């Protein structure tokens, strides 16, 4: 049976399991070599020097391209390294249109570094076609989309925006970290490039830092191979192995993340200390219809607002099972306070315009039992309310 004909669950479980011809090892080994011997002058085994190509990384890269329905995959040393490699497509004077509610690190990379090289960006709600058209100028080269966004879970219609981008000869770049190819494949919806922080769901165990790029089209794939090798922010053989190991269970994990997140979002929606829950699987979420159309499931992270910003400090102190920590997408549940952590580099005006305020918390729901997570949250929320009320009583 051809691998391409297999369902995604099977292709995930079997990453690297058929590639090792010499011994038949069911896990592709870690080739811990930086140099590869040439049989003779003018001949190569296909491998020369690790930065250009390395066997373990190659198996991962081929799997990434296959899973995202692309033509070529590139494994990088982090999600930021992947984004920096992609941004190297652009030159002085180029302009980018970028999702308004953007990952803080991507915003920082663009505003603090790319601007020094004469590349500028305009931040818009990428689901507002008029805003996109208004932001487009003669030097605009690309549109960069996150859907759902983090932390506010805004949804962008990928098919609509990618076709608009194609029509205007812009490259469309989608950060697919939150949904992974298990739930959403942007290249099938018209995007040119997909990037991942594989540190999150793909790795899945909060133990490996990695990034992936997948490109569509021969020319773009060749250009990306050139940039990947020239910049050199590539993934090591052992981290490539570790990432593949994580990806084998992606389907199972995403199903559980989705199920748990749905239970917890429903619980929070009813809790008296919570005012809003930003979760795209709720039918009253503004992106609900689009999300159903373009993705086969929902991610495990979402955000919510407590009614009073004073609840935040005691809540983060009282959660026990859920860790107060940055990052997302791992088997362990984590909670973050975006305004002071992941999004601290985004200026206050922009944060406030999108709604990342001092009452907003983000939860990355792990694969623990939902009942335990709900009990932890319930106890911590109630303890926070009691503390704040106690202070008021003391005044
Ligand atoms: C974490 C993250 C990144 C950055 O990835 P690293 O692996 O931490 O470098 C980029 N985009 C999104 C959406 C992320 O969540």
Boltz pocket constraint, residues with backbone or C-beta under 6 A from the ligand:
constraints:
  - pocket:
      binder: B
      contacts: [[A, 78], [A, 79], [A, 80], [A, 81], [A, 103], [A, 105], [A, 106], [A, 146], [A, 150], [A, 175], [A, 177], [A, 178], [A, 196], [A, 197], [A, 198], [A, 199], [A, 200], [A, 209], [A, 210], [A, 211]]
      max_distance: 6.0
